[in-house]
Structure formats: structure tokens, C-alpha cells
Amino acid sequence: MGMNQLIPDRPANPQDAYRGPVALLKEAYEETESLGSTTILLAVLDNSTRVHGKLHPMVAVLTIGDCEMLMMRRLDGRQSPLQAVFHTEMQRIDGHSQTPLQLARVDDRVDPEFDEELALEVIERGSAVHCVSAYEGDILVLGSDGVFDNLYLEEIVEIVNETLPIPKPGPFVATQPVLLSHLARRLVDEAHAKSEVGLYGLPDTPIGLGGKMDDTSVVVGEVVEWTKAHSEVWAQVRKQNQWRGLATCGAMNTCRTCRMGEDSGSEHELDISNERGDRFRSSSMSVDESDDEGSSACTLQ
């Protein structure tokens, strides 16, 4: 659903146009049927935002509950360490670590008075929405409370800088996905280690000594330029899934499940270390405003 709305340079029906993170989450919720509750962290890299009349990539972030996002950037040049530039805040009922705000769907066994309109109201009025500029090379860490309850922001930034090497002089080279995956695993391990008794007792955490043992999810991404290679990969993914849809659902391909899976891309990897386009012409992280205003586009690898 999100890929259908957000892939750059892709023809789209007006009714499928991206209308912001709130509308996207409402549409996604209305397409679900499963019962349960969940916190939400949605980060959308939007290439259609205009600043002073020029297209400028932005990340729209929507949160419900206590998942958080941390954005880091090399503020003092491409050979400088990463620094935190943006951080969301958790939403918890009365500030209690075990009562995050959640989005839910329940049946009569839990609440006979439940109305889905209340859930949509939580999305519209209860969610926290932010919009922040995105630049090539920005690192984003999205994590559950198992990360941010156990690790201070300074610790996360330190771990990221220890894991990701300082870029070499010259054109920007994207970090390989295997290294981002390693970083995500290390953040999980470091968060879990806070609940282990060490030589000097339990370590300090944002919620007190020893933090909490918790299931932990982390996503680490890097903002990179959207190139022709990306477009070719996604075109291949879409074509393959269309053929799968014909085989699964017949020529009409009206199955919602198959349409939802068209652009997952989970079976494809792209080595973009040597793939460069002409949309960012400077070695800095700024968009060159002298370029054609319709040409700047980023993706989050």
C-alpha cells in the first residue's frame, strides 16, 4: 500500500495518491480484520514535499505508543561522527512504562461497546505526527520500547558510530545492508545486556537500574538517492508479482491479498555502492536547488 503511493516516478491513480501518514494508517487499519492491539511507528520518506517552491525530501513520522525513532546526521562534514538531529517521544498513559497508548480492534468478548470509529479517532487525534528534512546519508533507528527504555540516546549514537565507519573522501557511497543489519542486531544485544548483573551491579537505564527484559524490535535504515537501478528493481518485482497474481487469482486479479503483496521486494537485494544518478550533485548532504525541481528523490534502504 505504501509502496504503491510513494515510489518516485511511478504512474498512480489519483485515488491512490499519498495523502500523509494519518490517511495511510487509517487506510491500512480499515483493510485489517485481525483482533488485538499494537503500538505504531510509521516513518514515510516523502519526495513530494515542497520547501520554498522546491521539491525537498522529508520524513513524516507517526507514532502511537512507546516505539520511537532516532535520526542521526553528520553535521560537521561527511568525515565527522553522526549526531542526533531528531527524536520522537513515547506516548504512555500516566507515564507508566507498562501502559502505552495503543491502536486496537477487539470483539464482544473484550468490549461489547467497541466501535472502530474510536480506533480511527485514535489515529486522527491521538497520534503524534512530525515532519523532518531528510538528507543523503542520514541514519534512522526505529525501535520498540525494549530499545529506548534500556539505552540512552547517547549510548545509541555511540553504538552507531562504533559500528558504521567514517566515510572515505569522495562521492557518497551507501552503507551495505549487511552492515545495517549487523548494527540492528548489536542494538538489540546491547539493550538486552542492560538487564544482566555486571561487576558493579545492574547498569543504569532511562527507566532505572537494570531496565527491563522485553521483546525488542529494531529497524536501521539509511537515506540514499533513488536511482534508475532502484526503479528497475521495483519494476521487476511488480512484474513478477503480477504474474503470480494471474496464477493465483485469475485474469481479473481482484484478490486484495495479492495486490497488497505486489511491491514487497523482500526477495530482491540491490547493491548500490557503485550506482550513482545525477540528482545529488554535491558531496554534501544538501539537495542542489539548482537542479530541476522535479528531479530530487530519495529512498530509505
N, C-alpha and C positions, 0 to 999 in steps of 0.2 A: 504493500500500500504506500509506504513512504517512498520507496524507490520509484514507483510509478509517477509520483508527484515531483520528485526532486532531481532526477538525473538531468544534468545540463544538456541543452540542445536536443532534447527528445520531444517529438510531437506529442501533445496531450490534449484530450478533450477539455473544454472549459470547465465542465463539472468536476474534472479530476485535478484541477489546479490546486497548488499548495496554498492554504489559507491561514497558515500559522500552526503552532504546536497544539493549541487548545482544540481547534477544529479537527486536527489529525487524531488526537487522542480520543475525542468524542466519537469520531467515525470508527476507530478501532474498537472501542468499548461496545458500540452498538452491533459490531459484527461478531462478538463473542457470545457464548452461551454457558460456559463453564461456571460453576459456583465457586466462591471463595473470595479472598481479599488479598490485596497486594499493595506495596508501596510502588511509586512510579518515579523513574528518572528517564526523561526523554531529551536527548540532545540532537538538534536538527541543524545541519550545515546548509544554510540557505544562500544561494548565489544570486538571488533576485532582489536583494535589498539595495536601495539607493541612498547614498550619502552625498549631499550637495550635488545631486543630479547624476552622480557616477555610480555604477554598479560596484558594490563592496561586499565581499563575503562576510557573513555574520553567523554566529552560532546562537540559535534560540534554545533555551533550556527551560524545561518544565519539570517541576518536582512536586510530588505528593508524598509526604512522609519523611523518612530519615536516610534515604540514599542521597549521596552528594557527588558533586563534580568539582574537580580542581583543574584549572587551566594554567599552564606554565609557558613562559616565553623567554628567549634570550634577549633581554632588554638592552644589554650593553655591547651588542655586536654578535655576529654569528659564532665567534670563538669564545663567547662568555658563557658562564653557567646559566642554567634555566632558573627562572624566578617565578613565584606565584603571581598571577595577574588577576585571577578571578576565582571565586569560590562560592558555591551555593551554601545555604544554611538549612539545617534539618527542621522539619515540622513535627512536633510531638505534642500530644495532649498533656497540658500542665507540665511540660518539660520532662516527663518521665521517660526513661530510656526504653521501657517496655511497652509504651503506648504511642506508637507513631500514627499519624494520620494515614488512612488507607482508602483505597478505592475498592468497592466490594459489589458482589452480586450474591444474594442469599435467597433461599426458598422459605416456605412456610414453617419448616421445622426450626428455623432460627429466628425469623421475624415475619409473622403473618402480615405486617403492615408495610413490608419493604416495597419501595417504588423505585424503578430505575431512574426516574426523573431526579431523585435525590442524588444518585451517583453522578449524573450529568451536571448537577449543580455543584458537586464537589469539584469536578473538573473545571467548571467555569469560574467558581468563586473561591474555592479552597486551595487551588494550585498556586504555586509561586512561579512566575514566569520572568525570565531575564533574557536580554539580547546583548551579546558582546561581540566585538570585532574579532575576526579570525585572520591570522596571517600564516603564510607558509612556514612550516617548522614548529608551529605550536604543538605542545603535547597536552593531551587531555586524559585525565584519570577519572573514570566513573566507577563508583564503588558503593557497596551496601554499608550499613552501619557497622558491620563486622570489621571494616577497614577504618572508618573515621572515628569510631568510638575507641579504637585501640592505638591508633597512630596520630600523633600531632601533625599538623600541616608541614611544619619544618622538617619532620622526620621523612615524610613522603617526598618532599622536594629533594632532600639529601639522598634518598634511595634512588630516585630517578636520575640524579646527576652522577651517582656512582655507577649506574648501570648503562646509561647512554653516553657514549664517548663524545668529547667536544668535536664538532665538525671540522674537517680539514679546510684550509683556504681553497677558494674556487667556487664553482657553481654549486647550488644546493643539491644534495643527494639525500633522498628519502631513507629513513631508517627501515631496515628489512623487517618484515613481520615477525620473524622468528625471535628477534631481539625484543620487540614489543611484547611478545608472548612471555618471554623469559622475565621481563620486568613485571608483568601482571602476576606471575607465579611468585616472584620474590616479595611483592607487596602482601600477598596472602600469607606467605610463610612468616614474614615479619609481624603481621597483625596477630597471628596465632601464637607467636612466641611471647607476646606480652602476658599471656595467661600462665606462663611457666615460671616456677620459682627459680631465681638465679642465685648467684653468690651473695648478693646483697638483698635478697628477698624478692618480692614481687615488683616488677617495673611500674613506673608511673605512666598513666594514660589520661586522655581527656576526661574520662569518667571516673578516675580514681585508680588506686593501686590494683594491678592485675587485670584491669579492663574486664572483658567478658568473653567467654567462649561462645562463638557464634558461627553459623554458616556464613560464608564470605564469598562475595562475587566482585570481580574487578574486570573492567574493560579499559585497555590503554590504546589510544589512537593518536595519530599524527596528522596534522593538516598538510596536505600536499596538493600540488596543482593537478587539476583534471586535464588529462591529455588525450590525444587521439587513441592511444593504447587502451585507456580505460573504456572509452566509447566502444572500441572494437570488442573488448571482452564482454561488456554488458550486452552488446548486440548478439554475441554468440550465445550467452546464457539465455536471453529471451527467445531466440530462435529454437534452441534445444527444448526449452520448456513448452513452447507452443506445440512442437511435435509430440511431446509427452501428453499434453492436454488432448490432442486429437486421438491418441491411442487410448486414453483413459476415459474421456467423456464424450467422444464422438465429434463429428464435424462442427456442431454448434458450439462446443466448448463453453457451456454455460455453468459449469461447476465452479462455485465460488472458491473452493479449496484449491483447485488447480490454478485459478487466476491469481490467488494470493501468493502462490509459490513461484511465480514466473521469474522473479528477479532476485532470488535468494543469493545466488553467486557463491554459495558455500563450497561448491566443488571446484572452484576456479581460484587460482592464485596468480598474481601479476608481479613480476619483477620490474620495478620502475626505476631502478637505480641508474639506468642509462637512458631513460626515456624522458626527453625534455620537449616542451612545447614553447610557444612564444608569448604566453600570457603573463608571466612574471619576468620582466626583462632586467631587473636589478637583482644583485646578490643579496640585498637586504630583504626584510620581511614585509615591506610595504608594496601595495599594488601600485604599479606605474600608471598614474592617471592620464598619461599622455597616450596610452593605448586606446584602441577603440572601446567605447564604453560598454559594448556588448560582449567583450571578449574575456573578461576576467572570471574564472571559475575555479573553485577548489573542491577537493574531496577529502574525506577522512578515511585514511587507510587503517 
